[in-house]
């Protein structure tokens, strides 16, 4: 019981902090997208770096916000049956989904992307576009950040569901 709380608490706090970070990044992305449109169509000027910044921020939102979304039960789920089930059955579904689907998926993503990210870092890969950002290697690193943050939150959810099952058994 104490172990699960010592695991769940810090991970939930990290996911909460990342959720707040993503909220700020979303606002920044919105402002940059507006700037791109105003520059492009209002002033007839373009900026590849500004456009790429919007894309980078968009990637950050999805990869860094995935764990927060899992914590908030915000990922797509077929709730037609789930919402009518008992808390115990829901805990079993969430537990089995995490163990049989989410964690193997994250392992596969980590395994497949490790070399891809490593190669980007070894070359300090930058944009192929003239005037683009020289940070492609950081953008590609977000794949592994997704694996880490979503994997940690999956661990917390696993502990949370085990705790629910233990408490429900009493």
Residue pairs with C-beta under 8 A, 6 or more apart in sequence:
1 163
1 166
3 159
4 159
4 160
4 162
4 163
7 155
7 156
7 159
8 156
8 159
8 160
8 163
11 67
11 152
11 153
11 155
11 156
12 71
12 153
12 156
14 67
14 149
14 152
15 67
15 68
15 70
15 71
15 149
15 152
15 153
15 156
16 68
16 71
18 64
18 65
18 67
18 68
18 149
19 65
19 68
19 71
19 72
21 64
22 60
22 61
22 64
22 65
22 68
25 57
25 60
25 61
25 64
26 57
26 61
28 57
29 54
29 57
29 58
29 61
32 50
32 53
32 54
32 57
33 54
35 50
36 46
36 47
36 50
36 51
36 54
39 45
39 46
39 47
39 50
40 46
47 131
48 127
48 129
48 130
48 131
48 132
49 131
49 132
49 133
52 127
52 129
52 132
52 133
53 133
55 139
56 133
56 135
56 138
56 139
59 139
59 142
60 142
62 146
63 142
63 143
63 145
63 146
63 149
64 142
64 145
64 146
64 149
66 146
66 149
66 150
66 153
67 149
67 150
67 152
67 153
68 153
69 75
70 150
70 153
70 154
70 157
71 153
71 156
71 157
82 90
82 93
85 93
87 164
87 168
88 164
88 165
88 168
91 161
91 164
91 165
91 168
92 161
92 165
94 157
94 161
95 158
95 161
95 162
95 165
98 154
98 157
98 158
98 161
99 158
102 150
102 154
103 151
103 154
106 147
106 150
106 151
106 154
109 143
109 146
109 147
110 144
110 147
113 140
113 143
113 144
113 147
114 144
116 140
116 143
117 137
117 140
117 141
117 143
117 144
119 125
120 136
120 137
120 140
120 141
121 137
121 141
123 137
124 134
124 137
125 136
125 137
125 140
126 132
126 133
126 134
126 135
126 136
126 137
127 133
127 134
127 135
127 136
